[in-house]
Amino acid sequence: MIYKNIQLKIEYDGTFFSGWQKQKNSISIQSVLEDTLKKIAGHSVDLIVAGRTDAGVHALGQICNFQTCSKLSPFQFKRIANLLLPKDIHVKMARIVPKSFHATYDAVSKIYRYVIRQSAEDTVWDRFYYYRESRPLNLFKMRTAAKLLIGKHDFSAFCGALGRKRANPNRILKKIKIRQCGNDIYLEFCGVSFLHQMVRILSGTLLYAGLGKIKPQDVVAILKSKDRREAGPTLPAKGLFLVKVFYSMKDIKL
C-alpha cells in the first residue's frame, strides 16, 4: 500500500476552541481537523503540527502534515475538508511533501503577532482579535526595549507556569518588529521556538514599556532575574496570531 505525506496550511479562529491539542473534555482544532480528515481519507489520521497554540489563540498560517493511503489528491482533500469543516477553520493549501517531512521538527522559525488596539471602546465585530489599550503608547520606548530582547537568552522570566518545569528556557529571538496599522499596533516576534505564553508575556512587558511603567533598559534586568514576577502581564490569548512557519532560513522576512 502506497502512503503519501500531505502538508496542509490552515487558518483558524481560536475563540471557541480549547487550543490546538486534543483534550478529553473539550473541542480542539486538532480533534475537529482529524475527525474531518478521517471522513475524507477513510482511515484515522494523526496530524503533526508546527506549533501547538493555546485556547483562544488564532492562526493565519499554521502548518501540519499527515500520512494517508487515500487515492484522493491534495486538492480534493482541501476542497472536501473546507466543505465539511466549521467556518472558523479553513484549509488554505494542501500539497504532497517528501515522506521525511515533519511539520514540527523541520520548522526553522515562526512568526507570531500580538495585536494591541488603541481605542476607547471595544467593537462588537472583532473584539476577540485584539487587546484594547486606551492609554497612549510610546512606540519608541517599546522598540528600544524590544531590541534588548533579541538574541539567545534564558527566557525563564517570560514563561508561563506550565512551561517552567518541562522546557529548556533558552530560546532565540531573531527579530521583533513593532508597527502601527491605523488604530492597531502589531508586535511581531520571529523565533525558532517559544516557551509557554512567552509571546503574550513579552507583549505585556513591551506594553509596560510603552506605558512608562518600566524603562526600556529594565528588560535586561528582567531577563537576568529569571523571575516571572519581574516581567509584565500575560496579555489575553485573543490578541495572538500564529502568522507564518518557515522551513528554510532564506525565506525568513519580518
C-alpha positions in Angstrom: 0.0 0.0 0.0 1.4 3.4 -1.1 1.4 6.1 1.5 1.8 9.8 0.8 2.7 12.7 3.1 0.3 15.7 2.7 1.1 19.1 4.1 -1.7 21.5 5.0 -1.6 25.2 5.6 -4.6 26.2 7.7 -6.1 29.3 9.3 -8.4 29.3 12.3 -10.3 31.5 14.7 -9.4 30.0 18.1 -12.0 31.9 20.0 -14.3 28.9 20.8 -11.7 26.1 20.9 -9.5 24.8 23.7 -6.4 25.3 21.6 -4.7 23.1 19.0 -4.1 19.9 21.1 -6.6 17.2 21.6 -8.2 17.1 25.1 -10.7 14.8 26.7 -13.5 17.1 27.6 -13.3 20.0 25.2 -13.2 20.7 21.4 -9.8 21.4 19.9 -8.6 22.4 16.5 -6.7 19.1 16.1 -9.7 16.9 17.0 -12.0 18.7 14.6 -9.5 18.5 11.8 -8.6 14.9 12.4 -12.2 13.8 12.5 -12.9 15.6 9.2 -9.8 14.1 7.5 -10.8 10.7 8.7 -14.1 11.0 7.0 -12.4 12.0 3.8 -9.5 9.5 3.8 -11.5 6.6 5.2 -8.9 5.9 7.9 -7.7 7.5 11.1 -5.4 10.5 10.7 -2.7 11.7 13.1 -1.8 15.3 12.4 1.7 16.6 13.1 1.7 20.3 13.7 4.3 23.1 13.5 3.3 24.7 16.8 0.5 24.0 19.4 -1.5 27.1 20.1 -3.3 27.7 23.3 -7.0 28.2 23.9 -8.3 31.4 22.2 -5.1 31.9 20.0 -5.6 32.2 16.3 -3.6 31.2 13.2 -3.2 32.7 9.8 -0.7 30.1 8.6 -0.4 27.1 10.8 1.3 24.1 9.1 0.6 20.4 9.7 1.1 17.2 7.9 -0.4 13.6 7.8 0.2 10.4 6.0 -2.5 8.7 4.0 -3.1 5.8 1.7 -6.1 7.5 0.1 -6.1 7.9 -3.7 -7.6 11.4 -3.4 -5.3 14.3 -4.5 -4.3 17.1 -2.1 -6.6 19.4 -3.9 -9.6 17.0 -3.3 -8.6 16.8 0.4 -8.6 20.6 0.6 -11.9 21.1 -1.3 -13.8 18.5 0.7 -12.3 19.5 4.0 -13.5 23.1 3.5 -17.0 21.8 2.8 -17.1 19.8 6.0 -15.2 22.0 8.5 -16.8 24.6 10.6 -16.4 28.2 9.3 -13.8 29.0 11.9 -11.3 26.5 10.4 -10.2 26.8 6.8 -7.6 24.8 4.8 -5.6 27.3 2.7 -3.3 24.9 0.9 -2.6 21.2 0.6 0.3 19.5 -1.2 2.4 16.4 -1.3 5.7 16.7 0.5 8.6 14.2 0.9 7.8 11.3 3.3 10.6 12.6 5.6 8.9 16.0 6.1 7.9 16.6 9.7 5.9 19.8 10.4 7.3 20.2 13.9 11.0 19.1 13.6 11.6 20.7 10.2 10.4 24.2 11.2 13.3 26.6 11.4 11.4 29.6 12.6 7.9 31.0 13.3 6.3 34.5 13.4 3.7 35.3 16.0 1.8 38.6 16.0 0.2 40.2 19.0 -2.4 42.9 18.3 -3.0 45.9 20.6 -5.8 48.2 19.6 -5.6 51.9 20.7 -9.3 52.6 21.3 -11.5 53.9 23.9 -14.1 51.1 23.4 -14.3 47.6 22.0 -16.3 46.9 18.8 -18.7 44.0 18.8 -17.5 42.9 15.4 -13.9 42.0 16.2 -13.4 42.2 20.0 -12.0 38.7 20.0 -8.9 39.6 17.9 -7.0 42.2 19.9 -6.2 43.6 23.3 -7.6 47.0 23.8 -5.4 49.7 25.4 -7.0 53.2 25.7 -3.9 54.9 27.1 -1.3 56.3 24.6 1.7 54.1 24.0 5.3 55.3 23.3 6.4 53.1 20.4 9.9 54.4 20.5 10.3 53.0 24.1 8.7 49.8 23.1 11.1 49.4 20.1 14.1 50.2 22.3 13.1 47.6 24.8 12.4 45.1 22.0 16.0 45.4 20.7 17.3 44.3 24.0 15.4 41.1 23.8 16.9 40.0 20.5 19.3 37.0 20.6 19.7 33.9 22.6 18.6 34.3 26.3 17.3 32.4 29.2 13.6 33.5 28.9 12.5 32.0 32.3 11.1 35.4 33.3 8.8 35.2 30.2 7.5 31.7 30.6 4.1 30.7 31.9 3.6 28.3 34.8 3.0 25.2 32.6 6.3 25.5 30.8 8.7 26.3 33.7 9.5 22.7 34.7 9.1 21.0 31.3 11.1 23.1 28.8 14.6 24.4 28.3 14.2 28.1 29.0 17.0 29.1 26.5 15.4 30.4 23.3 16.5 32.5 20.3 14.5 35.6 19.3 15.6 36.6 15.8 13.6 39.7 15.3 10.9 41.8 16.9 9.1 44.3 14.7 6.6 46.9 16.1 4.4 48.7 13.6 1.2 50.7 13.6 -1.6 50.0 11.2 -4.4 52.5 11.8 -5.5 52.1 15.4 -3.8 48.7 15.7 -0.2 48.1 16.9 1.4 44.9 15.7 4.1 43.3 17.9 5.7 40.6 15.6 8.1 38.1 17.0 10.3 35.8 14.9 12.0 33.0 16.7 13.0 29.3 16.5 10.7 28.2 19.2 8.8 29.8 22.1 8.0 28.9 25.7 4.5 28.6 27.1 2.8 32.0 27.0 6.2 33.6 26.1 4.9 35.9 23.3 2.0 37.1 25.5 4.3 37.9 28.4 6.8 39.6 26.1 3.9 41.6 24.7 2.8 42.6 28.2 6.3 43.7 29.1 6.6 45.8 25.9 3.2 47.3 26.7 4.5 48.3 30.1 7.5 49.9 28.4 5.2 51.8 26.1 3.0 53.0 29.1 6.1 54.1 31.0 5.6 51.6 33.8 9.1 50.2 33.2 12.1 51.7 31.5 13.2 50.1 28.2 16.6 49.0 29.7 14.7 47.2 32.5 14.2 44.3 30.3 17.8 43.4 30.6 17.5 43.0 34.4 14.2 41.1 33.9 16.0 38.6 31.7 18.8 38.2 34.2 16.4 37.7 37.1 14.8 34.6 35.5 11.8 35.5 37.7 8.4 35.6 36.1 7.2 38.1 38.7 9.6 40.7 37.3 8.1 40.8 33.8 4.9 42.4 32.6 1.5 40.8 32.5 0.4 37.9 30.4 -1.9 39.6 27.8 -5.1 37.7 26.8 -4.8 34.9 24.2 -7.4 36.6 21.9 -4.8 39.1 20.6 -2.3 36.4 19.5 -1.9 35.0 16.0 0.5 32.4 14.6 1.3 34.2 11.3 3.8 32.0 9.5 6.0 29.0 9.8 9.3 28.9 7.9 11.1 25.7 6.7 14.0 27.5 5.0 16.3 30.1 6.6 16.4 32.1 3.3 12.7 32.7 3.3 12.6 34.4 6.7 11.3 38.0 6.4 9.8 40.3 9.0 
